[in-house]
Amino acid sequence: MYAEKKPDKIDLHEQRLSKWLNCSLSNEPLKPPCVIDRLGNMFNKETLVEALIGKKLPKEFGYIKGLKDMINIQLEVVPSEGLGNARFQCPVSGLEFNGKYKFFSLKNCGHVLSAKALKEVKSSACLVCYKEFEECDKIVINGDEEEVVVLRERMEEDRLKVKDKKRKVKHGIVDVKGGDKVAGKMKGNGKVENVKGVSNGGSKRFKAADMVPANATKDVYASLFTSSQKNKFKETYSCRSLPLGRN
Ligand SMILES: [Zn+2]
């Protein structure tokens, strides 16, 4: 009789269900306050924060670096449950967290709603607290592989944006509105401009005589350079004067 069972299928189902009822880190029953990470895994907040502080987070959760990578979620407990472990449901549709339905958490308010409710009501505001949200504020909970890939890309994009902004603020090339002022910075720096002028063959030519050491006269120092004699001739940017003998 037991041989007829399909253990793989059962394991898979239990595994899936477990993700909806238990903390992804400790595997203990979810007990609010709970959080999700940017990839839609659920945790008991205390467990995750303790692991983070104690630097005991396993490698697979290495992308969780701080509180900013956690989103506090508001879970609705199924009311009829007595003692025992809490089960959760969509506050609008009443669909339960059983691995069969898709749920989203809204990033700004943390309410967790079933995809069905969000689809049916078609609102741009949370169905519980009416806080406005955009498509990119929806984080699918325990999503499939493809959905997690999308979330991971979004997380990395956001990180780059934050990094870029920090870099710009640090170098003073971001104004209050967050716009770029790269050109303004370059102009403000006279040296950068001068160097450019020389390399472009511009009017500001480098003159050896300008670099005279304190203990040398201008003439002595200039004589070290064969071309110094040409100073007597008119020289322009496009026409270089030739030494006397060749004129
Ligand atoms: Zn809400």
Boltz pocket constraint, residues with backbone or C-beta under 6 A from the ligand:
constraints:
  - pocket:
      binder: B
      contacts: [[A, 106], [A, 109], [A, 110], [A, 111], [A, 126], [A, 127], [A, 128], [A, 129], [A, 130], [A, 131]]
      max_distance: 6.0
